[in-house]
Amino acid sequence: MKAFSYERPKTPQEAAAAVMRVPGARFIAGGTNLLDLMKLEIETPPHLVDVNGLGLDKIEATNEGGLRIGALVLNADLASDERVRRDYAVLARALLAGASAQLRNKATTAGNLLQRTRCPYFYDTNQACNKRVPGSGCSAIGGYTRGHAIVGHSDACIATHPSDMAVAMQLLDAGIETVNPNGARRTIPIADFYRLPGSTPHIENSLAPGELITAVTLPKPLGGKHYYRKVRDRASYAFALISVAAVVQPDGTGRVAVGGVAHKPWRVAAADAALPQGAQAAAGQLLAAARTDEHNAYKLVLVRRTLNAVLIDAKKG
Amino acid sequence: MDELNNINHTRRNVLITGALSATAAAVPSVASAQPGGEPAVAGGTTPAPVTARVALSVNGKRHEMELDTRTSLLDMLREHLHLTGSKKGCDQGQCGACTVIVDGRRINSCLSLAIMHDGAEVTTVEGLGTPDKLHPMQAAFVKHDGYQCGYCTPGQICSAVSVIDEIRKGIPSHVTGDLNAKPLLSIDEIRERMSGNICRCGAYSNIVDAITEVAGVAGAKGGAA
């Protein structure tokens, strides 16, 4: 790991300004992704700004009937919150399907959103990776791509976003509240937050330099039945091959988002509209633009069948 | 024969050169003083180490240290406090051998910076019990033979103690059927919650037996404790 200096600011705006002051500086919260990448020198920040202790660790009701989740709320605490378990079960389920209990005790809400979109070739510093070293090429393309993206990918990058939580946040139309080094605040709809890789896969979201996430907001509860069904190589503690998040209403209408298929949580308005017609129609809309290869074509079938299992369950009394 | 000698000579030179390079890399500030006038190894890009103070409590004992900012909580415990119970397995949060309890929560100590734990209370396997007075979970692991090589055991035991605590506090898991009800103290719950601790010897069934006994799960082998 490269040496780095370290500071613990007192306010969110100070933290944002502190990151702006040193080129390459990074915020650190739980550190479960950043430190892992720093050990491999994939990330080499010369300065870390510790955002723990900024008081961003509360979950509170909003005036609109939703929830405001502090950026520093731990994944374990968010999944355990009574309101989340009752009104946003898809979010609790997604959190509990992710990582291990030890990691959920350290990982934070904003840190989970900001974990790097990545693949094994990103981790292997002997391989070319446009995300790790822009312009160096992509060894994953033409390699072993069983876990890679099937939609929204580019000639520069085919990695998938690994978060389960973010898939549920996408489904729930979460808002991402931020502060910049000048103290200006804004809310970014999650639909506009993540970027597709295009020719700049190293830029993964729409945050400006120094912009700090302070909270994530959820609109008022949707009701209906909530599902987060994750398919993986072992029963626990593994990344999703694919995952399906859904909220289904008694009349068969609802929403669906999919993980493990793209550089970001994947949601398509036409798929929500097609949900009452069944899994075949909705999955067809979700993955209409899919481009697969021999290793990952199975994901098309797996998404459809997993969504079908969810819809069958939703019809039960 | 001459050829062989030459080969040996060459190999020796290679080894000496290698040793010098290692020294230069480890002590960049004096690298320019290396014999032979070689430029410093990565001298321009290797930033000097930075230290910071941290004060925390480990197993009830207070410590104050000046540490390289890069020091993980695990390395602080093992290399600075010589508490070698917590183990370094993968050093990337995948195996759980480094699991310790910080302020009442189990975490991977390899994926956390020591300096970020100022004021924290850390419990390692050494703080749970002693050889003379084992923690009930330690005793149960011995009784049920919950290990083979033992390398993952300190992490398994710290996790197991936390699992029972988490279930009693009503924290749900991936296998909890009803999110709005208290989770059950069941074997399924224990297995899921222990998934962050890998045992390459495969002692899982005995580990589950040890935990279920301490948890008082009905039907556990050896009866409720």
Chai-1 contact restraints between the chains, C-beta under 6 A:
chainA,res_idxA,chainB,res_idxB,connection_type,confidence,min_distance_angstrom,max_distance_angstrom,comment,restraint_id
A,M1,B,R70,contact,1.0,0.0,6.0,A-B,restraint_1
A,A3,B,P47,contact,1.0,0.0,6.0,A-B,restraint_2
A,A3,B,P49,contact,1.0,0.0,6.0,A-B,restraint_3
A,A3,B,V50,contact,1.0,0.0,6.0,A-B,restraint_4
A,F4,B,T69,contact,1.0,0.0,6.0,A-B,restraint_5
A,S5,B,V50,contact,1.0,0.0,6.0,A-B,restraint_6
A,Y6,B,A52,contact,1.0,0.0,6.0,A-B,restraint_7
A,Y6,B,T69,contact,1.0,0.0,6.0,A-B,restraint_8
A,T32,B,L111,contact,1.0,0.0,6.0,A-B,restraint_9
A,L35,B,L111,contact,1.0,0.0,6.0,A-B,restraint_10
A,D36,B,Q92,contact,1.0,0.0,6.0,A-B,restraint_11
A,S80,B,I171,contact,1.0,0.0,6.0,A-B,restraint_12
A,R85,B,L179,contact,1.0,0.0,6.0,A-B,restraint_13
A,R85,B,N180,contact,1.0,0.0,6.0,A-B,restraint_14
A,R86,B,N180,contact,1.0,0.0,6.0,A-B,restraint_15
A,A89,B,L179,contact,1.0,0.0,6.0,A-B,restraint_16
A,A92,B,L179,contact,1.0,0.0,6.0,A-B,restraint_17
A,L96,B,S173,contact,1.0,0.0,6.0,A-B,restraint_18
A,L96,B,H174,contact,1.0,0.0,6.0,A-B,restraint_19
A,A97,B,H174,contact,1.0,0.0,6.0,A-B,restraint_20
A,S100,B,S195,contact,1.0,0.0,6.0,A-B,restraint_21
A,S100,B,G196,contact,1.0,0.0,6.0,A-B,restraint_22
A,A101,B,R193,contact,1.0,0.0,6.0,A-B,restraint_23
A,A101,B,G196,contact,1.0,0.0,6.0,A-B,restraint_24
A,Q102,B,T99,contact,1.0,0.0,6.0,A-B,restraint_25
A,Q102,B,R106,contact,1.0,0.0,6.0,A-B,restraint_26
A,Q102,B,I107,contact,1.0,0.0,6.0,A-B,restraint_27
A,Q102,B,N108,contact,1.0,0.0,6.0,A-B,restraint_28
A,Q102,B,G196,contact,1.0,0.0,6.0,A-B,restraint_29
A,N105,B,R105,contact,1.0,0.0,6.0,A-B,restraint_30
A,N105,B,I107,contact,1.0,0.0,6.0,A-B,restraint_31
A,K106,B,I107,contact,1.0,0.0,6.0,A-B,restraint_32
A,S236,B,E192,contact,1.0,0.0,6.0,A-B,restraint_33
A,S236,B,S195,contact,1.0,0.0,6.0,A-B,restraint_34
A,Y237,B,S195,contact,1.0,0.0,6.0,A-B,restraint_35
A,Y237,B,G196,contact,1.0,0.0,6.0,A-B,restraint_36
